[in-house]
Amino acid sequence: MEEKKYPILDQIKKANDIKRISPENYEALAAEIRDFLLCHISETGGHLASNLGAVELTMALHLFMRFPEDRLIWDVGHQSYTHKLLTGRREGFDTLRKFGGMSGFPKRRESDCDAFDTGHSSTSLSAGLGLVKARDLAGKKHNVVAVIGDGAMTGGMAFEALNNASKLKTNYIMILNDNEMSIAKNVGGFSNYLQRLRAKEGYLDLKDSVFNRLNRSEAGKSVIGGLQRAKGSLRSLVLPAGTYFEELGIKYLGPVDGHNTSAVLKLLRSAKHVNGPVILHVKTRKGMGYTPAMRHPARFHGAEPFYVETGIPKKERSRDSYTEVFSTVMKREIGPGYPNVVAITAAMPDGTGLKRFAKAFPERFFDVGIAEEHAVTFAAGLSAGGYVPIVAIYSSFLQRAYDQILHDVCLQELPVVFAVDRAGLVGSDGETHQGVFDISFLSSIPGMHIMAPKNKWELADMLLFAVQAGCPIALRYPRGEAYDGLAEYRQEITMGKSEMIYDEKDIAIFALGSMVATGEKVRELLKEEGKSCSLINARFVKPIDEDAILKAMEKHQLIVTMEENVAAGGLGEKVRQILWDHGYSGKFLPIAVPDTFVEHGSPELLKEHLNMHPVGIVERIHRCLEESI
């Protein structure tokens, strides 16, 4: 990419260089940053709308703070691109979210200006509070600032942190970045509360004006004392509902225009003098400065490469994604055919494919906000009340609700269906988003059932099977284009039973879900070498098809398992145990994600790196066969 010249941004080479920029150039710098982000994200893809909305806020933070001594924590972290620019990582944007390149999220190993690794929502206030206490225990005086979005405030962890932070007697600055969005439009009572605060911002100006004037005389100070003893009589006149944060004992400042760098900076300097927790309410707009992103912030949340002039993606989709197949079945078959089925999402009706169901059956659709734990127990309540809930959550985010799945769903044997989207290697978002743990943590729970489809038709069949199963069941499927091969193999779904695709001898491959397509390619390569190979679509991890494994033992000298999940607790580990228990004398080769956190990169490249692509697997099979028993 040919690098543009940016007269003001070019002056920023490292952290704290922004302090040399004169205030009259702040607006021009913000415009240059937006242009830089647009040019690069349109080529690499990445989180666009959230970053465009946080430019001036980030500039104000960098003018206020000194890095790396001060500590800045971003909630989720997908809005940290400007922070990376201002801390000397400009060259990294050519490799943004590419394998071996710069992460799209804060990474401590990437820069000492990144105080905390993030990727999931509602965590920044807790992490920041920990850094505040560490600062105080060490007797240091640096600033700690945590940024959280209004969408993330629906997560229970944020409220736990606020409750704990209220006891602080030292400075802790929390910034509420209020853009009225998470990925989708915000929902719930807290969103409504913020709307009232936005509408009543005149109260805050009035409060400051009145208290400043009263504070100029002894008589006025007496009046202030009376008002304080009355617990905010002035506030009660103007805001009958009160201010939630001040009731907790947290100083509230704002709201302020988050696209006015000087105004935000002024508020930050005021917040610095508070001996306790303080929250700054900053109003921003997602996609600010780029019309397509302002009109469609959800679509530009995580954007693929696009044409800047129009916002249209550069790459046309050649096939339906698994999410789109799920969406179609939910609207056309599940919705009209199963009136007792309801659908639940945690702030992602678009991402999970439930938006179409929501429009067709609004009374049976529930968006609970960013609150995965609540989503699951809410589903358990619906199930106990006679309904069959389908909870659609990305694999990476379902991790957050492990206790609720165990305690509230499986312990009671409630028929809840988990549509586990983005299972397996998801690509460019990296370690925090790879869905390679769900088989392991779900299969550890008694009463849970887990299945995965080999192609788009099997996804449809499994979804219909799941809503009739009458038990807790998870249906995991990957991100991206749905495989349309092996269409002629569509054996009826039976609980705990695999599907024989090719029945031969010598080598048996038990492949799960997305790895069936890989297994087919591996078999073709082996057949070219004259080797005989069976291919079994495992379908279920729990209950596992023990009969099929025992039959494979009889005529195969090598049994291979293939899955997009970590080895520990996965399909391979379960097959190995059955082989051991029944005295299998042949060889066994598990193909799975190794015991590591997998960085960002395309799924294809990651599989090659992990030696999980067809050629690499064939080579591993050769080595296994050549080894002595």
HURA-V297611 format. One line per field, one symbol per residue. ss: DSSP state (A for helix, B for strand, O for the rest). phi: phi as a letter, one per 40 degrees, with the letter a starting at -180 (. if undefined). psi: psi as a letter, one per 20 degrees, with the letter a starting at -180 (. if undefined). A space follows every 10 residues. Layout:
ss: ???
phi: ???
psi: ???
This chain:
ss: OOOOOOOOAA AOOOOOAAAA OOAAAAAAAA AAAAAAAAAA AAAAOBOOAA AAOOAAAAAA AAAAOOOOOO BBBBOOOOOO AAAAAAOOOA AAAAAOOOOO OOOOOOOOOO OOOOOOOOOO OOOAAAAAAA AAAAAAAOOO OOOBBBBBBO OAAAOAAAAA AAAAAOOOOO OBBBBBBBOO BOOOBOOOAA AAAAAAAAAO AAAAAAAAAA AAAAOOOAAA AAAAAAAAAO OOAAAAAAOO OOOAAAAAOO BBBBBBBOOO AAAAAAAAAA AOOOOOBBBB BBBOOOOOOO AAAAAOOOOO OOBOOBOOOO OOBOOOOOOO BAAAAAAAAA AAAAAAAOOO BBBBBOOOOO OOOOAAAAAA OAAABBBOOO OAAAAAAAAA AAAAOOOBBB BBBBAAAAAA AAAAAAAAAA OOOOOOBBBB BOOBOOOOOO OOOOBOOAAA AAAOOOOOBB BBOOOAAAAA AAAAAAAAOO OOBBBBOOOO BOOOOOOOOO OOOOOOOOBB BBOOOBBBBB BOOOAAAAAA AAAAAAAAOO OOBBBBBOOB BBOOOAAAAA AAAAABBBBB BBBBBBOOOO AAAAAAAAAA AOOOOOBBBB BBBOOOOOOO OOAAAAAAAO OOOAAAAAAA AAAAAAOOO
phi: .ccccbdcdc cbbadgcccc ccdcbccccc cccccccdcc ccccgiccdc cccbccdcdc cccccbbcdc bbbccggcbc ccdcdcbgbd ccccbdgcdg bcccbcbccc accccacbib cgbccccccc ccccccccgc bccbbbbbcc cccccdcccc ccccccccbb cacbbcccbg abccccbhcc cccccccccb ccdcccdccc ccccccbccc cccdcccccc fgccccccbd cgbdccccgb cbbhcbccbb dccccccccc cdcccicbbb cbcbbcgdgb ddcccbcccb cbccdacccb gcdcbcccac cccccdcccc ccbcdccbcc cbbbbbgbcc ccgccccccc bdcbbbbcgc acccdccdcc ccccchbbcb bcacdcccdc bdccccccbc ccfccbbbcc cfcgcbhccg dcbccbbcdc cccccdgcbb aaccaccccc cccccccbcg acabbbaccg cccbcfccba cdcbdgbcbc bbbbagbbbc bbfccccccc cccccccccg ccacbbccgb caccccdccc ccccbbcbbb bbacacccgc ddcccdcccc cbgcbcbbbc bacccacccc icdccccccc fbcdcccccc cdccccccc
psi: ppprpohghi iohrqihhii pqhijgghgg ghgggggggg hhghraoggh ghijghgggg hhhhrpqjgq pppppgiikj ghgggikkkg hiihjpjqpi apqjrpphih qiiohpprhr qkihhgghhg hghggghikr jrqppppqqh hiiiphhghg ggghhiiqjr poppponojk qdgapqrrhh ghghhhgghk hhhhgggggg hgghiiqhhh hhggggghhj llhghhghnh irogghhijp pppaqqoijn ghgggghghg hhjpmaqppp opprppjpio ghhhhmhghj gnqrprphhh jpqhpqphrq rhhhgggghg ghggfhinij prqpqmjlhg hijihgghhh mhijpoojan mhgggghghg ggghjjropo ooqqghhhhi kghhggghfh hjlpnpponn rkpboiciib giipljihgg hhiippiqpp rpqhahhhgg ghghggiihk rpppopqrqa pppjrkhiol qqpppjprop gpncafppoo qpchighghg hggghhhhij qppqopohgp hoqqnhghgh hhhhjpippp qpqmqqgoja gghggggggg hjkpiaqpop orprmrppaq rqhghghghj ljrgghgghh gghghhqq.
